[in-house]
Amino acid sequence: MSCFEIVYATKNDCSDILSFINLLAEYENMSKDVVATEELLKEWIFEMKKAEVIFGLEDGKKVGFALFFHNFSTFLGRAGIYLEDLFVLPDFRGKGYGKALLKKLASIAVERDCGRLEWCCLDWNKPSIDFYLSLGARPLDDWTIYRLEGETLRQNATE
C-alpha cells in the first residue's frame, strides 16, 4: 500500500517546481508561455515570499503540486487563498491526490482565518471542472478575468 503525504516546498525544490509548471503548461497547451526559471522561482517564492508551494508525495516521490498565494477580499475584509496551479502526474491520477491537495489548501485557508479559496480553470478542461464541482466548488459565471501583460502593461504604467 502506498504512503501519501503533503509537504511544503523549500528553495531546494525549485527545479521540481519548474518541472511541474512545465508539465502543467504542456497539458494546457501553453508551453510557449512559460518563461519562469529556477532562479526566478527561488527569488519570488522563497526570498520575496510572494507564493507558496506544496507537494504531494507517494512513497517519497513528488507526484503532484499546488502553487498558491494570498489575495484580499475587500467585501470580506480578510485575505483569501488563490490557487494558481494544481497538477498531479498522469500516472498518479484517480488516487485522490488532487483532492488531498485541495483539502490541504482548504485546511491552510481555515487555519489562517481566510475568507475563501479560489482558482480559475480553463473552459475546455472538463475533467478538472467535473472534479471541482464534485468537491462542491461553484463557478462564478458572472465574472470575467481581465489582464494587462507585456507591452500593454508597460504602456499603461507610463501613460
C-alpha positions as CSV (number, residue, x, y, z in Angstrom):
1,M,0.0,0.0,0.0
2,S,1.3,3.4,-1.0
3,C,2.0,6.1,1.6
4,F,0.9,9.6,0.6
5,E,1.9,12.8,2.3
6,I,1.9,16.5,1.7
7,V,4.9,18.7,2.4
8,Y,5.8,22.4,1.8
9,A,8.4,23.1,-0.8
10,T,11.8,24.6,0.1
11,K,14.2,26.7,-2.0
12,N,16.0,23.4,-2.9
13,D,12.9,22.3,-4.8
14,C,12.9,25.0,-7.5
15,S,13.9,22.5,-10.3
16,D,10.9,20.3,-9.3
17,I,8.5,23.2,-9.1
18,L,9.6,24.3,-12.6
19,S,9.2,20.8,-13.9
20,F,5.6,20.7,-12.6
21,I,4.9,24.1,-14.1
22,N,6.2,22.9,-17.5
23,L,4.2,19.7,-17.3
24,L,1.0,21.7,-16.5
25,A,1.8,24.1,-19.3
26,E,2.2,21.2,-21.7
27,Y,-1.2,19.8,-20.6
28,E,-2.9,23.2,-21.1
29,N,-1.2,23.7,-24.5
30,M,0.6,26.7,-23.1
31,S,4.2,25.6,-23.1
32,K,5.2,28.6,-25.2
33,D,4.0,30.9,-22.4
34,V,6.4,29.6,-19.7
35,V,9.3,32.0,-19.1
36,A,9.8,31.1,-15.4
37,T,13.3,29.9,-14.4
38,E,14.6,28.2,-11.3
39,E,16.3,31.5,-10.3
40,L,13.0,33.5,-10.7
41,L,11.1,30.9,-8.7
42,K,13.7,31.0,-5.9
43,E,13.6,34.8,-5.8
44,W,9.8,35.3,-5.9
45,I,8.6,32.3,-3.9
46,F,11.3,31.8,-1.3
47,E,13.2,35.1,-1.0
48,M,10.3,37.6,-1.6
49,K,7.7,35.1,-0.2
50,K,5.1,36.0,-2.8
51,A,3.8,32.5,-3.2
52,E,3.9,29.0,-1.6
53,V,4.1,25.5,-2.9
54,I,3.1,22.2,-1.5
55,F,3.9,18.8,-3.0
56,G,2.0,15.6,-2.8
57,L,4.4,12.7,-2.3
58,E,3.7,9.0,-2.9
59,D,6.3,6.9,-1.1
60,G,8.6,9.9,-1.1
61,K,8.2,10.7,-4.8
62,K,6.8,14.1,-5.8
63,V,3.6,13.2,-7.8
64,G,1.6,16.5,-7.5
65,F,1.9,20.1,-6.6
66,A,-0.1,23.2,-5.8
67,L,1.2,26.7,-6.0
68,F,-0.8,29.4,-4.1
69,F,-0.7,32.8,-2.6
70,H,-2.8,35.2,-0.6
71,N,-5.2,37.6,-2.1
72,F,-7.6,40.0,-0.4
73,S,-11.3,40.5,-0.4
74,T,-12.5,44.0,0.4
75,F,-16.0,42.7,0.8
76,L,-15.0,40.1,3.4
77,G,-12.3,42.3,4.9
78,R,-9.8,39.5,5.0
79,A,-7.3,37.5,3.0
80,G,-8.1,34.5,0.9
81,I,-6.0,31.9,-0.8
82,Y,-5.7,31.9,-4.6
83,L,-4.7,28.6,-6.1
84,E,-2.6,29.4,-9.2
85,D,-1.6,25.8,-10.2
86,L,-2.7,22.3,-9.3
87,F,-1.2,19.4,-11.1
88,V,-0.9,15.6,-10.5
89,L,1.2,13.5,-12.7
90,P,-1.0,11.4,-15.1
91,D,0.1,8.0,-13.8
92,F,-1.0,9.1,-10.3
93,R,-4.4,10.5,-11.0
94,G,-7.5,8.8,-9.7
95,K,-5.9,8.0,-6.4
96,G,-7.4,11.0,-4.6
97,Y,-4.1,13.0,-4.6
98,G,-5.6,16.1,-6.3
99,K,-8.5,16.0,-3.8
100,A,-6.0,15.7,-0.9
101,L,-4.0,18.7,-2.2
102,L,-7.2,20.8,-2.4
103,K,-8.3,19.7,1.0
104,K,-4.9,20.7,2.4
105,L,-5.3,24.2,0.8
106,A,-8.8,24.4,2.4
107,S,-7.2,23.5,5.7
108,I,-4.5,26.1,5.3
109,A,-7.2,28.7,4.5
110,V,-9.2,27.8,7.6
111,E,-6.0,27.8,9.8
112,R,-5.1,31.2,8.6
113,D,-8.7,32.5,9.0
114,C,-9.0,33.2,5.3
115,G,-12.4,34.0,3.8
116,R,-12.1,31.9,0.7
117,L,-10.1,29.6,-1.5
118,E,-10.5,30.3,-5.2
119,W,-8.9,29.5,-8.6
120,C,-9.5,29.6,-12.3
121,C,-10.0,26.7,-14.7
122,L,-9.8,26.7,-18.5
123,D,-13.2,26.4,-20.1
124,W,-12.3,23.3,-22.1
125,N,-10.8,21.3,-19.1
126,K,-13.9,19.2,-18.4
127,P,-12.1,16.6,-16.2
128,S,-10.9,19.4,-13.9
129,I,-14.3,21.1,-14.0
130,D,-16.1,17.9,-13.0
131,F,-13.6,17.3,-10.3
132,Y,-14.0,20.8,-8.8
133,L,-17.8,20.5,-9.0
134,S,-17.7,17.1,-7.2
135,L,-16.0,18.9,-4.3
136,G,-18.8,21.5,-4.1
137,A,-16.9,24.3,-5.7
138,R,-19.1,26.7,-7.7
139,P,-18.2,28.5,-10.9
140,L,-18.5,32.3,-10.9
141,D,-20.2,32.7,-14.2
142,D,-20.9,36.4,-13.8
143,W,-17.2,37.3,-13.6
144,T,-14.7,37.8,-16.4
145,I,-10.9,37.9,-15.9
146,Y,-9.1,40.8,-17.5
147,R,-5.3,41.0,-17.9
148,L,-2.6,43.5,-18.7
149,E,0.7,42.0,-19.6
150,G,3.9,42.5,-21.6
151,E,3.9,45.7,-23.7
152,T,0.4,46.7,-22.8
153,L,1.2,46.5,-19.1
154,R,4.3,48.7,-19.7
155,Q,2.4,51.2,-21.8
156,N,-0.2,51.6,-19.1
157,A,2.5,52.1,-16.5
158,T,4.0,55.0,-18.3
159,E,1.0,56.9,-19.6
